[in-house]
Amino acid sequence: KAGVTQTPRYLIKTRGQQVTLSCSPISGHRSVSWYQQTPGQGLQFLFEYFSETQRNKGNFPGRFSGRQFSNSRSEMNVSTLELGDSALYLCASRPPGLAGLSTDTQYFGPGTRLTVL
Amino acid sequence: AQRVTQPEKLLSVFKGAPVELKCNYSYSGSPELFWYVQYSRQRLQLLLRHISRESIKGFTADLNKGETSFHLKKPFAQEEDSAMYYCALYGYNKLIFGAGTRLAVHP
Protein backbone atom coordinates (compact mmCIF):
# COMPACT_ATOMS: atom_id res chain seq x y z
CA LYS A 1 0.00 0.00 0.00
CA ALA A 2 1.17 3.52 -0.68
CA GLY A 3 2.08 5.48 2.42
CA VAL A 4 0.60 8.69 3.73
CA THR A 5 1.19 11.51 1.28
CA GLN A 6 1.22 15.21 1.97
CA THR A 7 1.18 18.12 -0.45
CA PRO A 8 2.86 20.43 -0.90
CA ARG A 9 6.13 19.38 0.66
CA TYR A 10 7.42 22.93 1.02
CA LEU A 11 5.59 26.22 1.26
CA ILE A 12 6.66 29.81 1.79
CA LYS A 13 4.07 32.38 2.82
CA THR A 14 4.08 35.85 4.31
CA ARG A 15 2.45 37.04 7.50
CA GLY A 16 -1.26 37.57 7.24
CA GLN A 17 -1.76 35.11 4.41
CA GLN A 18 -3.60 31.84 4.74
CA VAL A 19 -2.51 28.37 3.75
CA THR A 20 -4.11 25.00 3.04
CA LEU A 21 -2.23 21.75 3.45
CA SER A 22 -3.41 18.42 2.14
CA CYS A 23 -3.05 14.87 3.41
CA SER A 24 -4.00 11.59 1.75
CA PRO A 25 -4.11 8.69 4.20
CA ILE A 26 -3.22 5.09 3.53
CA SER A 27 -6.02 3.36 1.63
CA GLY A 28 -8.57 2.00 4.08
CA HIS A 29 -7.54 4.28 6.92
CA ARG A 30 -10.34 6.53 8.08
CA SER A 31 -8.61 8.36 10.89
CA VAL A 32 -6.34 11.29 10.13
CA SER A 33 -4.44 13.32 12.70
CA TRP A 34 -2.40 16.48 12.28
CA TYR A 35 0.66 17.53 14.26
CA GLN A 36 2.87 20.58 14.33
CA GLN A 37 6.59 20.00 14.81
CA THR A 38 8.89 22.84 15.83
CA PRO A 39 12.35 22.86 17.40
CA GLY A 40 11.04 24.71 20.44
CA GLN A 41 7.75 22.93 21.13
CA GLY A 42 8.42 19.53 19.59
CA LEU A 43 5.49 17.52 18.25
CA GLN A 44 2.13 18.93 19.19
CA PHE A 45 -1.27 17.46 18.40
CA LEU A 46 -3.51 19.71 16.31
CA PHE A 47 -6.63 17.65 15.63
CA GLU A 48 -7.98 14.28 14.60
CA TYR A 49 -10.66 13.49 12.07
CA PHE A 50 -12.61 10.29 11.70
CA SER A 51 -15.34 9.77 9.12
CA GLU A 52 -15.43 13.47 8.30
CA THR A 53 -15.91 14.47 11.94
CA GLN A 54 -13.40 16.21 14.15
CA ARG A 55 -12.98 13.92 17.09
CA ASN A 56 -10.43 15.82 19.11
CA LYS A 57 -8.61 19.11 19.04
CA GLY A 58 -5.35 20.23 20.54
CA ASN A 59 -4.56 23.50 22.21
CA PHE A 60 -4.23 25.73 19.16
CA PRO A 61 -6.02 28.98 18.28
CA GLY A 62 -9.05 29.04 16.03
CA ARG A 63 -6.87 30.14 13.12
CA PHE A 64 -6.03 26.46 12.75
CA SER A 65 -8.84 24.45 11.25
CA GLY A 66 -9.28 21.28 9.30
CA ARG A 67 -11.71 19.06 7.53
CA GLN A 68 -11.97 15.57 6.17
CA PHE A 69 -13.64 14.46 2.99
CA SER A 70 -15.68 11.35 2.29
CA ASN A 71 -12.64 9.66 0.75
CA SER A 72 -10.77 10.25 4.07
CA ARG A 73 -8.45 12.84 2.55
CA SER A 74 -7.92 15.71 4.92
CA GLU A 75 -6.96 19.34 4.69
CA MET A 76 -5.82 21.74 7.32
CA ASN A 77 -6.04 25.49 7.00
CA VAL A 78 -4.17 28.20 8.83
CA SER A 79 -5.50 31.71 8.45
CA THR A 80 -3.77 35.00 9.22
CA LEU A 81 -0.35 33.40 9.33
CA GLU A 82 2.13 34.45 12.00
CA LEU A 83 5.89 34.01 12.07
CA GLY A 84 5.48 31.44 14.84
CA ASP A 85 3.45 29.19 12.54
CA SER A 86 6.63 28.24 10.70
CA ALA A 87 6.91 24.53 11.30
CA LEU A 88 6.80 21.07 9.87
CA TYR A 89 3.18 19.93 9.70
CA LEU A 90 2.75 16.19 9.93
CA CYS A 91 -0.25 14.15 9.05
CA ALA A 92 -0.79 10.61 10.29
CA SER A 93 -3.38 7.97 9.53
CA ARG A 94 -4.27 4.80 11.32
CA PRO A 95 -6.36 1.76 10.57
CA PRO A 96 -9.89 1.43 11.88
CA GLY A 97 -10.49 -0.58 15.00
CA LEU A 98 -13.53 -1.65 16.96
CA ALA A 99 -16.29 0.92 16.43
CA GLY A 100 -13.75 3.20 14.81
CA LEU A 101 -11.79 3.58 18.02
CA SER A 102 -8.28 2.35 17.82
CA THR A 103 -5.03 2.92 19.55
CA ASP A 104 -3.29 1.18 16.74
CA THR A 105 -0.14 2.44 15.10
CA GLN A 106 -0.20 5.83 13.44
CA TYR A 107 1.55 6.06 10.10
CA PHE A 108 3.12 9.40 9.40
CA GLY A 109 3.54 11.31 6.19
CA PRO A 110 6.73 13.15 5.23
CA GLY A 111 5.31 16.48 6.33
CA THR A 112 4.84 19.91 4.81
CA ARG A 113 7.51 22.43 5.73
CA LEU A 114 5.82 25.82 6.10
CA THR A 115 7.94 28.94 6.31
CA VAL A 116 6.26 32.23 7.19
CA LEU A 117 8.21 35.36 6.30
CA ALA B 1 -3.41 16.17 32.41
CA GLN B 2 -1.48 13.75 30.28
CA ARG B 3 2.18 14.48 29.81
CA VAL B 4 5.26 12.71 28.51
CA THR B 5 8.72 13.67 29.75
CA GLN B 6 12.00 12.75 28.12
CA PRO B 7 14.63 14.31 30.36
CA GLU B 8 17.57 13.99 27.98
CA LYS B 9 17.80 16.05 24.81
CA LEU B 10 20.94 14.26 23.69
CA LEU B 11 22.41 10.89 24.54
CA SER B 12 25.86 10.21 23.17
CA VAL B 13 27.36 6.70 23.37
CA PHE B 14 30.00 4.60 21.67
CA LYS B 15 29.18 1.66 19.44
CA GLY B 16 28.64 -1.48 21.49
CA ALA B 17 27.68 0.40 24.65
CA PRO B 18 24.30 -0.12 26.32
CA VAL B 19 21.63 2.49 25.70
CA GLU B 20 18.74 3.61 27.86
CA LEU B 21 16.45 6.40 26.70
CA LYS B 22 14.27 7.58 29.53
CA CYS B 23 10.56 8.29 29.35
CA ASN B 24 8.18 9.17 32.15
CA TYR B 25 4.50 9.82 31.76
CA SER B 26 1.56 11.29 33.57
CA TYR B 27 -1.90 9.92 32.79
CA SER B 28 -4.94 9.17 34.87
CA GLY B 29 -6.10 6.07 32.99
CA SER B 30 -4.40 2.99 31.56
CA PRO B 31 -1.86 4.33 29.11
CA GLU B 32 -1.03 3.12 25.66
CA LEU B 33 2.64 3.89 25.19
CA PHE B 34 4.79 3.98 22.10
CA TRP B 35 8.30 4.73 20.95
CA TYR B 36 8.65 6.45 17.59
CA VAL B 37 11.92 6.99 15.77
CA GLN B 38 12.95 9.49 13.12
CA TYR B 39 16.11 8.72 11.19
CA SER B 40 17.84 11.48 9.27
CA ARG B 41 15.73 12.61 6.33
CA GLN B 42 13.10 9.94 6.93
CA ARG B 43 9.58 10.16 8.21
CA LEU B 44 8.55 9.45 11.76
CA GLN B 45 7.89 5.75 12.24
CA LEU B 46 6.81 3.44 15.00
CA LEU B 47 9.60 1.58 16.75
CA LEU B 48 7.57 -0.33 19.28
CA ARG B 49 4.44 -0.25 21.44
CA HIS B 50 4.15 -1.54 24.94
CA ILE B 51 1.21 -3.87 24.38
CA SER B 52 3.13 -5.79 21.72
CA ARG B 53 5.98 -6.65 24.09
CA GLU B 54 8.18 -7.01 21.02
CA SER B 55 11.86 -6.42 20.53
CA ILE B 56 12.46 -4.33 17.43
CA LYS B 57 16.00 -3.80 16.11
CA GLY B 58 17.23 -5.02 19.48
CA PHE B 59 15.28 -2.38 21.39
CA THR B 60 12.91 -3.23 24.23
CA ALA B 61 10.78 -1.12 26.51
CA ASP B 62 8.95 -2.15 29.66
CA LEU B 63 6.03 -0.29 31.08
CA ASN B 64 6.50 0.33 34.79
CA LYS B 65 3.21 1.63 36.13
CA GLY B 66 4.60 2.11 39.63
CA GLU B 67 7.29 4.46 38.39
CA THR B 68 5.15 5.70 35.45
CA SER B 69 8.05 5.00 33.13
CA PHE B 70 8.54 3.43 29.72
CA HIS B 71 12.29 3.51 29.18
CA LEU B 72 13.76 2.29 25.89
CA LYS B 73 16.76 0.00 26.14
CA LYS B 74 19.26 -1.70 23.89
CA PRO B 75 22.19 -3.73 25.19
CA PHE B 76 24.63 -2.92 22.39
CA ALA B 77 24.22 0.29 20.37
CA GLN B 78 24.94 0.36 16.64
CA GLU B 79 25.87 3.38 14.55
CA GLU B 80 22.66 2.98 12.54
CA ASP B 81 20.68 3.55 15.74
CA SER B 82 21.62 7.23 15.58
CA ALA B 83 18.30 9.06 15.29
CA MET B 84 15.70 11.10 17.13
CA TYR B 85 13.56 9.03 19.50
CA TYR B 86 10.16 10.10 20.73
CA CYS B 87 8.16 8.55 23.51
CA ALA B 88 4.41 8.94 23.04
CA LEU B 89 1.26 8.28 25.03
CA TYR B 90 -2.14 7.69 23.47
CA GLY B 91 -5.08 8.83 25.53
CA TYR B 92 -8.35 10.73 25.07
CA ASN B 93 -8.13 10.23 21.32
CA LYS B 94 -4.77 11.90 20.87
CA LEU B 95 -1.13 11.02 20.78
CA ILE B 96 1.01 13.12 23.10
CA PHE B 97 4.72 13.17 22.38
CA GLY B 98 7.68 13.82 24.57
CA ALA B 99 10.25 16.39 23.48
CA GLY B 100 12.45 13.69 22.03
CA THR B 101 15.97 12.45 22.68
CA ARG B 102 18.66 12.51 20.05
CA LEU B 103 20.76 9.38 20.20
CA ALA B 104 24.23 9.70 18.73
CA VAL B 105 26.23 6.49 18.44
CA HIS B 106 29.91 7.05 17.75
CA PRO B 107 32.24 4.50 16.15
Interface residues (C-beta under 8 A of the other chain):
Chain A: G3 S33 Y35 G42 L43 Q44 F45 E48 R55 N56 G58 L90 A92 L101 T103 T105 Q106 Y107 F108 G109 P110 G111
Chain B: E32 F34 R43 L44 Q45 L46 R49 Y86 Y90 Y92 N93 K94 L95 I96 F97 G98 A99 G100
